[in-house]
Amino acid sequence: MWKKLRVVWTIPELRSKILFTIGMLAVYRLGFQIRLPFIDPAKVAQGTEGGLGQLMATVSTFSGAGLDQITIFGLGIMPYISASIIFQLLGSVIPSLERLQKEGETGRKKINEYTRYATVALCVFQSWFFLRSFVVGQEYVDKSFLMTDANGNMYLPFSWQIVAVMTMTCGTVFLMWIGEQIDEYGIGNGISLIIMAGILANMPMAGYRLLQDFKPQLGSTNGIGPEKLLLMAAMFVAVVVGVVFITLGQRRIPMQSAKHIRGRRAMGGQKSYLPLKVNQAGVMPIIFASSLLLFPKIIIQQFNSMVATWEETNWFRQAVLWLNEALEMDKFFYNLCYLILIYFFCYFWTAITFNPKDMADNLKNFGSFIPGYRPGKRTADYLEKVMVRITYVGAGFLAVIAIIPTVISAALKVDYTIAMFYGGTSLLIAVSVAFDLVQKIDSHLVMRNYKGLLEGN
């Protein structure tokens, strides 16, 4: 392995791509530490200790954002991902966008231009909503930036609110630019690497908390004993093995090409396989499910402060209090909604990215067919049925992975921050992006007649 790594650094083009990618990610992490100018760090540290802060930290991890720390990269890359999905959806219902998608590189550049404009619009809306409902509402602003009205109430001037919206919007646009630069001049998928960098940057802190809570006595009730540490290590290995197995898992459908005559020779007739990924949606369903559950929690928090002075027998106050408690991350109702949304987004994302009719038409055009099924509609129906079945398995795997941190935290009495980074979704994202990165490096090595990193000696 060390010999292969030395080979990677001896190839000038590959070395420059890797160094450029590392440099861009370093710039991202530097900006991640810069808070908005009027934020009081002490108040942020106190306010993000509760359930809402825990949820914000989780969503920030999945989107490369800094929502829990209110930084200039507070929105992360999520608005760009949301805009991309919106245009993928519109491409299936708007004929002009569908034609652009089929025009190749020219159409792709035009759609990317529209996506950037939509990203800016989403950033302005989301940053304003985040500022009004979370920052100002939770009183995270330094008092030196506040002004007093005629009634003696303190408020943040509108000019500073505009500055905050513009800063967070520019931060997301800059992250989008970094991702595109990595795609063009670096190696790997820029957006995925930004999310992965955010996860890996928080893992040392989770490890430090793990060491702080470690107690060498067996059966310790006020910390993490040796038996809990061994169990967590075993679960860590099991999750990594499961992630690798499902990430690389495929359903291979036998396929055969038709024979045809060229000159005096018979061509075609070979047997091959059509690989369908078990986890076609990747980690996107978990990211969207976590983000979607964030908004009800914020809204319920606002209602909770509004009805605090109402009578205890009021039915609306009782409903708000129940929802506020039920939407905590360790409650059954929250996790049930989480699982339902994961299954929904798994099928939703697969329906967007996988078109059985187009695949059946491509097989027909290239003279290939699936034995036992007539080319055309019968083949498309068969592919759709297979994809529905394997998507159910992939969604079940993602659901288990997403619930593991909550189970570890509740059963072993471990800090959720530790459980989240050393098992579950964060591990899934890190392993998936690492596999993609290794495959990109392998492609450069194979072109120069070297063995890939994952190949045997």
C-alpha positions in Angstrom: 0.0 0.0 0.0 2.8 2.4 0.9 4.4 1.7 -2.5 1.2 2.5 -4.3 0.8 5.8 -2.3 4.4 6.8 -3.3 3.4 6.1 -6.9 0.4 8.5 -6.6 2.8 11.3 -5.5 5.3 10.6 -8.3 2.7 11.5 -11.0 2.9 15.3 -11.4 -0.7 15.8 -12.8 -2.3 13.6 -10.1 -0.1 15.3 -7.3 -1.2 18.8 -8.4 -4.9 17.7 -8.4 -4.6 16.3 -4.9 -2.8 19.4 -3.6 -5.3 21.7 -5.2 -8.2 19.8 -3.6 -6.6 19.9 -0.2 -6.0 23.6 -0.6 -9.6 24.3 -1.5 -10.9 22.2 1.5 -8.5 24.2 3.8 -10.0 27.4 2.6 -13.5 26.0 3.3 -12.5 25.0 6.9 -10.9 28.5 7.4 -14.2 30.2 6.5 -16.1 27.7 8.6 -14.6 29.3 11.7 -15.7 32.9 11.0 -18.9 33.8 12.7 -21.3 36.6 11.6 -20.0 40.0 12.9 -22.6 40.7 15.5 -22.9 37.2 17.1 -21.9 36.6 20.7 -20.0 33.3 20.9 -20.8 32.8 24.6 -24.5 33.0 24.0 -24.2 30.6 21.0 -22.3 28.1 23.1 -25.1 28.2 25.8 -28.0 28.2 23.3 -26.9 25.2 21.3 -26.8 22.7 24.2 -30.5 21.8 24.0 -32.4 19.6 21.7 -32.8 22.2 19.0 -29.1 22.9 19.0 -28.4 19.2 18.8 -30.7 18.9 15.7 -29.0 22.0 14.1 -25.6 20.4 14.7 -26.8 17.2 13.0 -28.1 18.9 9.9 -25.0 21.1 9.8 -22.9 17.9 9.7 -24.8 16.5 6.7 -24.7 19.7 4.6 -21.2 21.1 5.3 -23.0 24.0 7.1 -22.3 26.0 10.3 -25.9 26.5 11.5 -25.1 25.6 15.0 -22.2 28.1 15.2 -23.8 30.8 13.0 -20.8 31.2 10.7 -20.5 32.9 7.3 -20.9 29.4 5.8 -24.0 28.8 7.9 -26.2 27.6 5.1 -23.5 25.3 3.7 -24.0 23.7 0.3 -27.6 22.6 0.9 -29.2 25.5 -1.1 -27.2 24.4 -4.2 -28.2 20.8 -3.7 -31.8 21.8 -3.3 -31.7 23.9 -6.5 -30.2 21.0 -8.4 -33.0 18.7 -7.4 -35.6 21.3 -8.2 -34.3 21.5 -11.8 -34.0 17.7 -12.1 -37.7 17.6 -11.2 -38.7 20.4 -13.5 -36.8 18.7 -16.3 -39.3 15.8 -16.3 -42.4 18.1 -16.6 -41.1 21.2 -18.6 -40.4 20.3 -22.2 -37.8 23.1 -22.7 -35.7 21.9 -19.8 -36.0 18.3 -20.9 -34.6 19.3 -24.3 -31.7 21.1 -22.6 -30.9 18.0 -20.6 -30.6 16.0 -23.9 -28.4 18.5 -25.6 -25.3 17.3 -23.9 -22.6 19.6 -22.6 -24.2 22.8 -24.0 -27.5 22.0 -22.3 -25.8 21.0 -19.1 -24.0 24.4 -18.9 -27.2 26.2 -19.4 -29.0 24.2 -16.7 -26.0 24.9 -14.3 -26.4 28.6 -14.9 -30.1 28.4 -14.0 -29.2 26.4 -10.9 -26.8 29.0 -9.7 -29.5 31.7 -10.0 -31.9 29.5 -8.1 -29.3 28.9 -5.4 -28.9 32.6 -4.8 -32.7 33.0 -4.5 -32.9 30.1 -2.0 -30.0 31.5 0.0 -31.7 34.9 0.4 -34.9 33.2 1.6 -33.3 30.6 3.9 -30.8 33.0 5.4 -33.6 35.5 6.2 -35.7 32.8 7.7 -32.8 31.4 9.8 -31.8 34.9 11.0 -35.3 35.9 12.1 -36.4 32.6 13.6 -33.2 31.3 15.2 -30.6 34.1 15.6 -32.7 37.1 16.6 -35.4 35.0 18.3 -32.8 33.2 20.5 -31.1 36.5 21.4 -27.6 35.4 20.1 -26.7 39.0 19.1 -24.1 40.9 21.0 -25.7 43.7 23.0 -23.3 46.3 21.5 -25.0 45.9 18.1 -28.5 46.3 19.5 -30.6 49.5 19.5 -33.4 50.6 21.7 -36.8 51.7 20.4 -39.2 54.3 22.0 -40.7 51.6 24.3 -37.3 50.5 25.6 -37.2 47.2 23.7 -33.9 46.2 22.1 -33.7 45.2 18.5 -31.1 44.4 15.8 -31.0 47.2 13.1 -32.4 46.3 9.7 -29.0 47.2 8.1 -27.2 44.5 10.1 -29.9 42.0 9.1 -29.3 42.8 5.5 -25.5 42.4 6.0 -26.1 39.0 7.6 -28.3 37.8 4.7 -25.8 39.0 2.1 -22.9 37.4 4.0 -24.5 34.0 4.3 -25.6 34.1 0.7 -22.1 35.0 -0.5 -20.7 32.2 1.7 -22.9 29.6 0.0 -22.1 30.9 -3.5 -18.4 30.8 -2.6 -18.7 27.2 -1.4 -20.5 26.4 -4.7 -17.5 27.9 -6.5 -15.1 25.9 -4.5 -17.0 22.7 -5.4 -16.9 23.5 -9.1 -13.2 24.3 -9.0 -12.5 21.0 -7.3 -14.6 19.2 -10.0 -12.6 21.0 -12.8 -9.0 21.3 -11.4 -9.0 18.9 -8.5 -10.0 15.3 -8.0 -13.3 13.8 -6.7 -16.7 15.4 -6.4 -16.3 18.8 -4.9 -19.7 19.0 -3.2 -19.4 15.6 -1.6 -15.8 16.4 -0.5 -17.0 19.6 1.3 -19.6 17.6 3.2 -17.0 14.9 4.0 -14.5 17.5 5.2 -17.1 18.9 7.6 -17.7 15.4 9.1 -14.0 14.5 9.4 -13.2 17.9 11.0 -15.7 17.2 13.9 -14.5 13.6 14.5 -11.4 14.5 16.6 -13.7 16.5 19.0 -16.0 13.5 19.3 -12.9 11.4 20.0 -11.8 13.8 22.7 -15.2 13.7 24.4 -15.0 9.9 24.3 -11.7 10.0 26.1 -13.1 12.5 28.7 -16.1 10.2 29.4 -13.9 7.0 29.6 -13.8 5.3 33.0 -11.4 2.3 33.5 -13.7 0.6 36.0 -16.0 -2.2 34.7 -19.7 -1.5 35.0 -19.2 2.3 35.4 -22.6 4.1 35.5 -21.3 7.7 35.1 -19.1 7.2 32.1 -18.0 4.9 29.3 -16.4 1.7 30.8 -14.2 -0.8 29.0 -17.1 -3.0 28.0 -19.0 -0.1 26.4 -15.9 1.0 24.6 -15.4 -2.6 23.2 -19.0 -2.8 22.2 -18.8 0.6 20.4 -15.6 -0.5 18.6 -17.3 -3.7 17.4 -20.4 -1.7 16.2 -18.0 0.7 14.4 -16.4 -2.2 12.5 -19.8 -3.7 11.8 -21.2 -0.4 10.4 -18.1 0.1 8.2 -18.5 -3.4 6.8 -22.2 -2.9 6.2 -21.7 0.4 4.5 -19.0 -1.0 2.2 -21.2 -4.0 1.4 -24.3 -2.0 0.5 -22.4 0.8 -1.2 -20.8 -1.7 -3.6 -23.8 -4.0 -3.7 -25.4 -4.6 -7.1 -28.3 -6.5 -8.6 -26.9 -7.9 -11.8 -29.5 -8.6 -14.5 -28.4 -11.0 -17.3 -28.3 -9.3 -20.7 -27.5 -10.6 -24.2 -26.7 -8.7 -27.4 -28.3 -9.8 -30.6 -26.3 -11.4 -33.4 -25.8 -9.4 -36.6 -23.7 -10.0 -39.7 -20.9 -7.7 -40.8 -19.3 -8.7 -44.1 -18.6 -12.4 -43.7 -18.4 -12.5 -39.9 -21.2 -12.8 -37.2 -20.9 -10.1 -34.6 -22.6 -9.8 -31.2 -24.3 -12.6 -29.2 -22.2 -12.1 -26.1 -23.7 -12.4 -22.6 -23.2 -9.6 -20.1 -24.8 -8.0 -17.1 -26.7 -4.9 -16.4 -25.7 -3.7 -12.9 -28.3 -2.0 -10.7 -27.1 -0.5 -7.4 -28.9 -1.6 -4.3 -28.4 1.8 -2.7 -29.2 3.9 -5.8 -30.1 7.0 -3.8 -26.9 7.1 -1.8 -27.0 9.2 1.3 -29.3 11.9 0.0 -32.5 10.5 1.6 -31.0 10.9 5.1 -29.8 14.4 4.3 -33.2 15.5 3.1 -35.1 13.7 5.9 -32.9 15.4 8.5 -33.3 18.8 6.9 -37.1 18.5 6.5 -37.6 17.5 10.2 -35.7 20.7 11.2 -38.5 23.1 10.2 -41.3 21.6 12.3 -39.0 21.7 15.3 -38.2 25.4 14.8 -41.9 26.2 14.2 -43.0 24.3 17.3 -40.3 26.1 19.3 -41.8 29.5 18.3 -45.3 28.3 19.2 -44.0 27.0 22.5 -42.7 30.4 23.6 -45.9 32.0 22.4 -48.3 29.7 24.5 -46.1 29.6 27.6 -48.4 32.1 29.4 -51.7 30.4 28.3 -53.8 28.3 30.6 -52.6 24.7 31.1 -56.0 23.2 30.2 -55.9 24.9 26.7 -55.9 22.1 24.1 -53.7 24.0 21.7 -51.0 24.5 24.4 -51.2 20.8 25.3 -50.8 19.9 21.6 -47.8 22.2 21.2 -46.1 20.9 24.4 -46.6 17.3 23.2 -45.2 18.0 19.8 -42.3 19.9 21.3 -41.4 16.8 23.4 -42.2 14.3 20.6 -39.9 16.0 18.1 -36.8 15.4 20.3 -34.3 13.3 18.6 -34.4 10.4 21.1 -38.2 10.1 21.0 -40.2 7.4 19.2 -42.4 9.8 17.2 -39.4 11.7 15.8 -37.6 8.5 14.8 -40.8 7.1 13.2 -41.2 10.2 11.1 -37.5 10.0 10.3 -37.8 6.4 9.0 -40.9 7.2 6.9 -39.2 10.2 5.3 -36.1 8.1 4.5 -38.2 5.5 2.7 -40.1 8.2 0.9 -37.0 10.0 -0.3 -35.3 6.8 -1.3 -38.1 6.0 -3.8 -38.3 9.7 -4.7 -34.6 10.1 -5.5 -34.5 6.7 -7.4 -37.5 7.8 -9.5 -35.6 11.0 -10.4 -32.3 9.4 -11.2 -33.4 6.1 -12.7 -35.6 6.0 -15.8 -36.5 2.4 -16.8 -38.1 3.5 -20.1 -35.0 5.3 -21.2 -32.8 2.4 -20.2 -35.0 -0.1 -22.1 -34.9 2.2 -25.2 -31.1 2.3 -25.0 -30.9 -1.5 -24.8 -33.1 -1.8 -27.8 -31.1 0.8 -29.8 -27.8 -1.0 -29.1 -29.3 -4.4 -30.0 -29.3 -5.8 -26.5 -32.1 -7.5 -24.6 -32.9 -9.2 -21.3 -33.7 -12.9 -21.9 -37.3 -13.7 -21.4 -38.6 -10.2 -21.9 -39.6 -8.4 -25.1 -37.6 -5.2 -25.8 -39.5 -2.0 -25.1 -42.3 -1.8 -22.6 -42.0 -5.3 -21.2 -38.3 -4.7 -20.4 -39.1 -1.3 -18.8 -41.7 -2.8 -16.6 -39.3 -5.6 -15.5 -36.6 -3.1 -14.7 -39.0 -0.9 -12.7 -40.2 -3.9 -10.7 -36.6 -5.0 -9.9 -35.6 -1.4 -8.9 -38.7 -1.1 -6.6 -37.6 -4.3 -4.8 -34.0 -3.5 -4.4 -34.8 0.1 -3.4 -36.8 -1.3 -0.5 -33.7 -3.2 0.7 -31.5 -0.1 0.3 -34.0 2.1 2.1 -34.1 -0.4 5.0 -30.4 -0.3 5.2 -30.3 3.5 5.3 -33.0 3.5 8.0 -31.0 1.2 10.2 -27.9 3.3 9.7 -29.8 6.5 10.5 -31.2 5.0 13.8 -27.9 3.5 15.1 -26.6 6.8 16.7 -29.9 7.2 18.6 -29.8 3.5 19.8 -26.2 3.8 20.9 -26.8 7.1 22.7 -30.0 5.8 24.5 -28.8 2.2 25.3 -25.2 2.9 26.3 -25.8 6.4 27.8 -23.3 7.9 25.4 -23.2 11.5 24.3 -25.1 11.8 21.0 -22.2 13.7 19.5 -19.9 10.7 20.0 -22.5 8.2 18.7 -23.3 10.3 15.6 -19.7 10.6 14.4 -18.6 7.0 15.1 -21.5 5.2 13.8 -24.4 5.8 11.5 -25.0 8.4 8.8 -21.7 10.3 9.2 -19.8 7.1 8.7 -21.9 6.3 5.6 -21.2 9.6 4.0 -17.4 9.4 4.8 -17.1 5.9 3.4 -19.1 6.5 0.3 -17.2 9.7 -0.6 -13.9 7.9 0.2 -14.8 5.1 -2.2 -15.6 7.6 -5.0 -12.3 9.4 -4.4 -10.3 6.2 -4.5 -12.0 5.2 -7.7 -11.1 8.6 -9.3 -7.4 8.1 -8.2 -7.5 4.5 -9.6 -8.6 5.8 -13.0 -5.5 8.0 -13.2 -3.2 5.1 -12.1 -4.7 2.6 -14.6 -4.3 5.1 -17.5 -0.6 5.1 -16.7 -0.4 1.3 -16.4 -0.1 1.3 -12.6 -2.2 -0.9 -10.4 -5.1 0.7 -8.5 -5.1 1.3 -4.8 -7.6 -1.4 -4.2 -6.0 -4.0 -6.5 -3.8 -6.8 -5.2 -0.1 -6.8 -5.5 
